[in-house]
């Protein structure tokens, strides 16, 4: 890249202020290695700390694109990695072997830092994690329709997209714009659709921008969505989790008190086995699992209404029995669910009389009953 272009991009980033420090991201040394890749795109390294707002990624990209006139790829990195790289290394005089480094006497081992204490957010109501052991089981479909069903029953509902690597809720709920910031309270104003307040990292990154983030950044994003979003007073905050039992799940239960989890599976054993591990993870960290939702229980032919068990039978019921939990519902695979989700209207909104809508409303009713029963114990 020419020095001029690098200077232009660097100058543009002087206008991006990090609210944590009050200085520009350039002045804070968060920008490094402005370069052009083999495809002609501009790339830069952005060192985003655990306390810095994730929205800076989008601001940096847009400013760099305006300055360079081309697509910009922002490689988000952990500042601690640069600090480790900058640590002094053993010298190699004359190209020979490295000189031995004298080791100081071993001191007593420092105590291991304790896990962060979860913070209570009473205004968020009951925080429920919608989870699964694997991807592709329709977890986001269940989460979005469950949120709408609860809202239509009169509840105040928030929907938080914790799937940092594959945020689908903006498209499925039909909202794509970037949230605004309440400058007085310094909080992000969630978007709203179908009576539900929504927050997702998908509002803050481009559609084709991968989130190549490690655990500390994931923890920061989830904490910011809980703490720095103007949710108002809610009855339920549904959290759409990513697949698996990794950073996002642990970050959520470390950041706040999760009142319960729902496990979504499909009937086949490959999905059931992964869902079992997901349920056991929540049990291990002290989060009660409210029940099992079996999605894609059978394919409902749009021409003859004949059910076909494409993915086997009874996997959700077997999982519920093994765990001693209720089976909250069996949701049929209906083609309209796909088209409605892609169009930004959950099936409960697009076709309230669909068999899938009926099943999802029953799930919502049972979830509300389970939460009430749990609160009474």
C-alpha positions as CSV (number, residue, x, y, z in Angstrom):
1,X,0.0,0.0,0.0
2,X,1.2,3.5,-0.8
3,X,2.3,5.7,2.1
4,X,-0.4,8.2,1.0
5,X,-3.2,5.7,1.3
6,X,-2.0,4.5,4.7
7,X,-1.8,8.1,5.9
8,X,-5.3,8.8,4.6
9,X,-6.8,5.8,6.4
10,X,-4.9,6.6,9.5
11,X,-6.1,10.2,9.4
12,X,-9.7,9.1,9.0
13,X,-9.4,6.9,12.1
14,X,-8.4,10.0,14.2
15,X,-12.1,10.9,14.2
16,X,-13.2,7.6,15.8
17,X,-13.4,8.1,19.5
18,X,-13.2,5.2,22.0
19,X,-15.8,6.2,24.7
20,X,-13.8,4.2,27.2
21,X,-10.7,6.5,27.0
22,X,-12.1,9.6,25.3
23,X,-9.3,9.4,22.7
24,X,-9.3,8.3,19.1
25,X,-8.6,4.7,18.3
26,X,-5.5,5.8,16.4
27,X,-4.1,7.8,19.4
28,X,-4.8,4.8,21.6
29,X,-2.6,2.6,19.4
30,X,-5.5,0.3,18.6
31,X,-4.7,0.4,14.8
32,X,-1.8,-1.4,13.2
33,X,-0.6,-2.9,9.9
34,X,-2.7,-1.0,7.4
35,X,-2.1,-2.9,4.2
36,X,-3.5,-4.0,0.9
37,X,-4.2,-7.8,0.3
38,X,-3.8,-9.8,-2.9
39,X,-7.4,-9.0,-3.8
40,X,-6.9,-5.3,-3.7
41,X,-8.8,-4.8,-0.5
42,X,-7.5,-2.8,2.4
43,X,-6.8,-4.7,5.7
44,X,-5.9,-3.4,9.1
45,X,-5.4,-4.9,12.5
46,X,-7.7,-3.6,15.2
47,X,-6.8,-4.3,18.8
48,X,-10.1,-4.4,20.7
49,X,-9.8,-4.7,24.4
50,X,-12.3,-6.5,26.7
51,X,-13.7,-3.2,27.9
52,X,-14.0,-1.5,24.5
53,X,-17.4,-1.4,22.8
54,X,-17.9,-3.8,19.9
55,X,-19.6,-1.1,17.8
56,X,-16.1,0.4,17.2
57,X,-15.4,-2.3,14.7
58,X,-18.1,-1.1,12.4
59,X,-17.2,2.6,12.9
60,X,-13.5,1.8,12.0
61,X,-14.5,-0.1,8.9
62,X,-16.8,2.6,7.6
63,X,-14.3,5.4,8.2
64,X,-11.5,3.4,6.5
65,X,-13.7,2.6,3.5
66,X,-14.6,6.3,3.0
67,X,-10.9,7.2,3.1
68,X,-9.7,4.4,0.9
69,X,-12.6,4.1,-1.6
70,X,-12.5,0.4,-1.4
71,X,-13.6,-2.5,0.8
72,X,-11.9,-2.8,4.1
73,X,-11.3,-5.9,6.2
74,X,-10.9,-5.3,9.9
75,X,-8.9,-8.1,11.7
76,X,-10.0,-7.9,15.3
77,X,-7.2,-9.0,17.7
78,X,-6.7,-9.3,21.4
79,X,-4.3,-6.5,22.7
80,X,-2.7,-9.0,25.0
81,X,-1.3,-10.9,22.0
82,X,0.6,-7.8,20.9
83,X,2.0,-7.3,24.4
84,X,3.3,-10.9,24.4
85,X,4.9,-10.4,21.0
86,X,6.6,-7.3,22.2
87,X,8.2,-9.0,25.2
88,X,12.0,-9.0,25.0
89,X,13.5,-12.2,23.6
90,X,16.9,-13.8,24.3
91,X,19.5,-12.2,22.1
92,X,21.4,-14.1,19.4
93,X,24.8,-12.3,18.9
94,X,26.6,-13.1,15.7
95,X,23.8,-15.5,14.5
96,X,24.9,-18.1,17.0
97,X,22.8,-20.0,19.5
98,X,20.6,-18.0,22.0
99,X,22.4,-17.2,25.2
100,X,20.9,-18.9,28.2
101,X,18.4,-16.8,30.2
102,X,18.9,-16.8,33.9
103,X,15.7,-17.8,35.7
104,X,14.8,-16.0,38.9
105,X,14.1,-18.2,42.0
106,X,10.6,-19.6,42.0
107,X,8.2,-17.7,44.1
108,X,5.2,-19.0,45.7
109,X,2.4,-19.6,43.2
110,X,0.0,-16.7,43.0
111,X,-3.6,-17.6,43.8
112,X,-5.7,-18.3,40.7
113,X,-8.1,-15.5,39.9
114,X,-11.7,-16.3,40.9
115,X,-14.4,-16.5,38.3
116,X,-16.3,-13.2,37.8
117,X,-19.3,-12.8,40.1
118,X,-22.5,-12.8,38.1
119,X,-24.4,-9.5,38.2
120,X,-28.1,-9.3,38.8
121,X,-30.2,-7.4,36.2
122,X,-33.7,-7.4,37.8
123,X,-35.2,-5.2,35.0
124,X,-34.5,-8.0,32.5
125,X,-37.0,-10.3,34.2
126,X,-36.5,-14.0,33.6
127,X,-33.4,-14.6,31.5
128,X,-33.8,-17.8,29.5
129,X,-31.1,-19.4,27.3
130,X,-32.3,-21.1,24.1
131,X,-29.6,-23.6,23.3
132,X,-28.7,-26.8,21.5
133,X,-25.6,-29.0,21.2
134,X,-25.2,-28.5,17.4
135,X,-26.1,-26.1,14.6
136,X,-28.9,-26.5,12.1
137,X,-31.6,-27.6,14.4
138,X,-33.7,-24.5,14.2
139,X,-32.7,-22.9,17.5
140,X,-33.0,-19.3,16.2
141,X,-36.4,-20.2,14.6
142,X,-37.6,-21.5,18.0
143,X,-36.2,-18.5,19.8
144,X,-37.7,-15.8,17.5
145,X,-41.1,-17.4,17.4
146,X,-41.1,-18.1,21.2
147,X,-40.3,-14.4,21.8
148,X,-43.2,-13.3,19.5
149,X,-45.6,-15.7,21.0
150,X,-44.8,-14.5,24.6
151,X,-45.1,-10.9,23.5
152,X,-48.5,-11.6,21.9
153,X,-49.7,-13.1,25.2
154,X,-49.0,-9.7,26.8
155,X,-45.4,-10.2,28.1
156,X,-42.6,-7.6,27.8
157,X,-40.0,-9.5,25.9
158,X,-36.4,-8.9,24.8
159,X,-34.5,-11.1,22.4
160,X,-30.7,-11.1,22.6
161,X,-28.6,-12.7,19.9
162,X,-25.6,-14.3,21.6
163,X,-24.6,-16.2,18.5
164,X,-21.6,-13.9,17.8
165,X,-20.3,-16.0,14.9
166,X,-23.5,-16.5,13.1
167,X,-26.1,-13.9,14.0
168,X,-29.3,-14.7,12.2
169,X,-32.0,-12.9,14.2
170,X,-31.7,-9.5,12.3
171,X,-32.9,-11.3,9.1
172,X,-35.4,-13.6,10.8
173,X,-37.0,-10.7,12.7
174,X,-36.9,-8.3,9.7
175,X,-34.7,-5.6,11.2
176,X,-31.3,-4.6,9.6
177,X,-30.6,-1.0,10.6
178,X,-27.9,0.0,13.1
179,X,-29.1,0.8,16.6
180,X,-28.8,4.3,17.9
181,X,-27.2,5.4,21.2
182,X,-28.9,7.3,24.0
183,X,-26.2,9.9,24.6
184,X,-27.5,10.9,28.0
185,X,-27.5,7.4,29.5
186,X,-24.8,6.1,27.2
187,X,-26.8,3.0,26.3
188,X,-27.6,1.3,23.0
189,X,-31.3,1.5,22.1
190,X,-32.5,-1.9,21.0
191,X,-34.5,-2.3,17.8
192,X,-38.0,-3.6,17.9
193,X,-40.1,-5.9,15.7
194,X,-43.3,-7.8,16.2
195,X,-43.6,-6.5,19.7
196,X,-40.1,-7.7,20.8
197,X,-37.0,-5.7,21.6
198,X,-33.9,-7.1,19.8
199,X,-30.1,-6.8,20.1
200,X,-27.6,-8.6,17.9
201,X,-24.0,-8.2,16.9
202,X,-25.4,-8.6,13.4
203,X,-26.6,-4.9,13.6
204,X,-23.0,-3.8,14.1
205,X,-21.0,-5.8,11.6
206,X,-21.4,-6.2,7.9
207,X,-23.2,-9.2,6.5
208,X,-20.0,-10.7,5.0
209,X,-17.7,-9.8,7.9
210,X,-16.6,-12.8,10.0
211,X,-16.3,-12.4,13.7
212,X,-12.9,-13.9,14.3
213,X,-12.9,-13.3,18.0
214,X,-11.6,-15.3,21.0
215,X,-13.3,-15.8,24.3
216,X,-12.5,-12.5,26.0
217,X,-14.1,-10.5,23.2
218,X,-17.2,-12.8,23.2
219,X,-17.5,-12.3,27.0
220,X,-17.2,-8.5,26.5
221,X,-20.0,-8.5,23.8
222,X,-22.4,-10.5,26.0
223,X,-21.7,-8.4,29.0
224,X,-22.3,-5.2,27.0
225,X,-25.6,-6.5,25.6
226,X,-26.8,-7.2,29.2
227,X,-25.4,-4.0,30.8
228,X,-25.3,-1.3,28.1
229,X,-28.6,-1.9,26.2
230,X,-31.7,0.2,27.2
231,X,-34.0,-2.9,27.5
232,X,-36.4,-1.1,29.9
233,X,-38.5,-3.3,32.2
234,X,-38.9,-6.9,30.8
235,X,-40.7,-10.0,31.8
236,X,-38.5,-12.2,29.7
237,X,-35.1,-11.9,28.1
238,X,-34.6,-14.8,25.6
239,X,-31.0,-15.4,24.7
240,X,-30.4,-17.2,21.4
241,X,-27.2,-19.1,22.1
242,X,-24.7,-20.4,19.5
243,X,-24.2,-24.2,19.0
244,X,-22.1,-26.1,21.4
245,X,-21.0,-25.6,25.0
246,X,-18.2,-23.0,24.6
247,X,-17.3,-19.4,25.3
248,X,-20.7,-17.8,24.8
249,X,-22.5,-20.2,27.1
250,X,-19.9,-19.9,29.9
251,X,-19.8,-16.1,29.4
252,X,-23.5,-15.8,29.9
253,X,-23.7,-17.8,33.1
254,X,-20.7,-16.0,34.5
255,X,-22.1,-12.5,33.6
256,X,-25.5,-12.9,35.1
257,X,-28.0,-15.2,36.7
258,X,-29.7,-17.3,34.1
259,X,-33.1,-18.5,35.3
260,X,-33.5,-21.4,32.9
261,X,-32.5,-23.0,29.6
262,X,-34.5,-24.7,26.8
263,X,-32.8,-27.3,24.7
264,X,-33.7,-27.6,21.1
265,X,-33.1,-30.8,19.2
266,X,-34.3,-32.6,16.1
267,X,-35.4,-36.3,16.3
268,X,-32.2,-38.0,14.9
269,X,-29.7,-39.5,17.3
270,X,-26.8,-37.3,16.1
271,X,-28.7,-34.2,17.3
272,X,-30.0,-35.8,20.5
273,X,-26.5,-36.8,21.6
274,X,-25.2,-33.3,21.2
275,X,-28.3,-31.8,22.9
276,X,-27.7,-34.2,25.8
277,X,-24.3,-32.6,26.3
278,X,-25.7,-29.2,26.0
279,X,-28.3,-29.9,28.8
280,X,-25.6,-31.5,31.0
281,X,-23.5,-28.3,30.6
282,X,-26.3,-26.1,32.0
283,X,-26.9,-28.5,34.8
284,X,-23.2,-28.5,35.7
285,X,-23.2,-24.7,36.0
286,X,-26.4,-24.6,38.1
287,X,-28.8,-23.4,35.4
288,X,-32.1,-25.4,35.5
289,X,-33.2,-26.8,32.2
290,X,-36.9,-26.2,31.7
291,X,-37.5,-28.8,29.0
292,X,-36.9,-30.1,25.5
293,X,-38.2,-28.7,22.3
294,X,-38.1,-31.1,19.3
295,X,-38.0,-29.2,16.0
296,X,-38.5,-30.7,12.5
297,X,-40.4,-33.6,14.2
298,X,-41.9,-34.5,10.8
299,X,-42.3,-33.0,7.4
300,X,-45.8,-31.8,6.6
301,X,-46.4,-32.1,2.9
302,X,-47.9,-28.8,1.6
303,X,-50.0,-30.7,-1.0
304,X,-51.5,-33.5,0.9
305,X,-50.8,-32.7,4.6
306,X,-49.3,-36.1,5.1
307,X,-46.6,-36.3,7.8
308,X,-43.2,-37.8,6.9
309,X,-40.6,-38.3,9.7
310,X,-37.6,-37.2,7.6
311,X,-35.2,-37.2,10.6
312,X,-36.6,-40.2,12.5
313,X,-39.0,-40.4,15.4
314,X,-39.1,-39.7,19.1
315,X,-35.6,-38.3,19.7
316,X,-36.9,-35.4,21.7
317,X,-39.1,-37.7,23.9
318,X,-36.2,-40.1,24.5
319,X,-34.0,-37.2,25.5
320,X,-36.6,-35.7,27.8
321,X,-37.1,-39.1,29.5
322,X,-33.4,-39.6,29.9
323,X,-33.0,-36.2,31.6
324,X,-36.2,-36.4,33.6
325,X,-37.5,-33.3,31.9
326,X,-40.8,-32.4,30.1
327,X,-41.0,-32.4,26.3
328,X,-42.3,-28.9,25.8
329,X,-43.4,-29.5,22.2
330,X,-42.9,-31.1,18.8
331,X,-42.7,-28.6,15.9
332,X,-43.4,-29.9,12.4
333,X,-41.2,-29.0,9.5
334,X,-43.3,-26.8,7.3
335,X,-41.9,-25.1,4.2
336,X,-43.5,-21.8,5.2
337,X,-41.3,-21.6,8.2
338,X,-38.3,-21.2,6.0
339,X,-39.8,-18.6,3.7
340,X,-41.3,-16.6,6.6
341,X,-38.0,-16.5,8.4
342,X,-36.0,-15.4,5.3
343,X,-38.6,-12.7,4.8
344,X,-38.2,-11.4,8.3
345,X,-41.6,-12.5,9.6
346,X,-41.6,-15.5,12.1
347,X,-44.2,-18.1,11.1
348,X,-46.4,-17.1,14.1
349,X,-46.7,-13.7,12.4
350,X,-46.8,-14.8,8.8
351,X,-49.2,-17.8,9.2
352,X,-50.7,-17.9,12.7
353,X,-52.9,-21.0,11.8
354,X,-50.0,-23.1,10.5
355,X,-49.4,-26.3,12.4
356,X,-45.9,-25.0,13.2
357,X,-47.4,-21.8,14.7
358,X,-49.9,-23.8,16.8
359,X,-47.0,-26.0,18.1
360,X,-44.8,-23.0,18.9
361,X,-47.6,-21.2,20.7
362,X,-48.1,-24.3,22.9
363,X,-44.3,-24.3,23.6
364,X,-44.6,-20.7,24.7
365,X,-47.5,-21.4,27.0
366,X,-45.6,-24.3,28.6
367,X,-42.5,-22.2,29.0
368,X,-44.5,-19.5,30.8
369,X,-46.0,-22.2,33.1
370,X,-42.5,-23.7,33.8
371,X,-41.1,-20.3,34.7
372,X,-44.0,-19.6,37.0
373,X,-43.5,-22.9,38.7
374,X,-39.8,-22.4,39.0
375,X,-40.3,-19.0,40.6
376,X,-42.7,-20.5,43.2
377,X,-40.1,-23.1,44.4
